[in-house]
Structure formats: structure tokens, C-alpha cells
Amino acid sequence: MPILDTSLKVGLNHFLYLSAMLFVIGMFGVLMRRNVIVILMSIELMLNAVNVTFVAFSRYGESVNGQIMVFFVMTIAAAEA
């Protein structure tokens, strides 16, 4: 019996599904709410979903370009706050 089961490996699809769910929740918050603070929090959630996608593609593509883009997105999110 192996210690590490390869069937439990987290792949790129898992991160993309997580990112899509976060983005949809954020989009729902932007479209359905009228409170400005909730809308800003929803936009922040959408930006974090994009960050997860950038890091996932960067990790599985073995490139640092996605991780560099995360810093730019975080700068935009900080300017929004």
C-alpha cells in the first residue's frame, strides 16, 4: 500500500473550478447588491479568483509570468481599497 496516493493529486482543473466558483460568487455580489461596500468586496473576490487562475497557470506552465501578473492585480486591488 503506497503512502502517497496519486489519485488524490490536485490538478489544474481543481484550481480552475475553484477560481470559476469564486468569480461567479463575486459577479453575483456585484450584480445583485446595492451596498457599495458589498460591491467592493465582491470585486475583490473576483480579483482574487483571477489571481488563483494566474498562479495555477504559472505553476503548471512552469513560468513566473502569472506570478508577476498577480502583483499587478494586487496593486489594483490595493488602489481600489
Secondary structure, 3 states (H helix, E strand, C coil): CCCCCHHHCCCHHHHHHHHHHHHHHHHHHHHHCCCHHHHHHHHHHHHHHHHHHHHHHHHHCCCCHHHHHHHHHHHHHHHHC
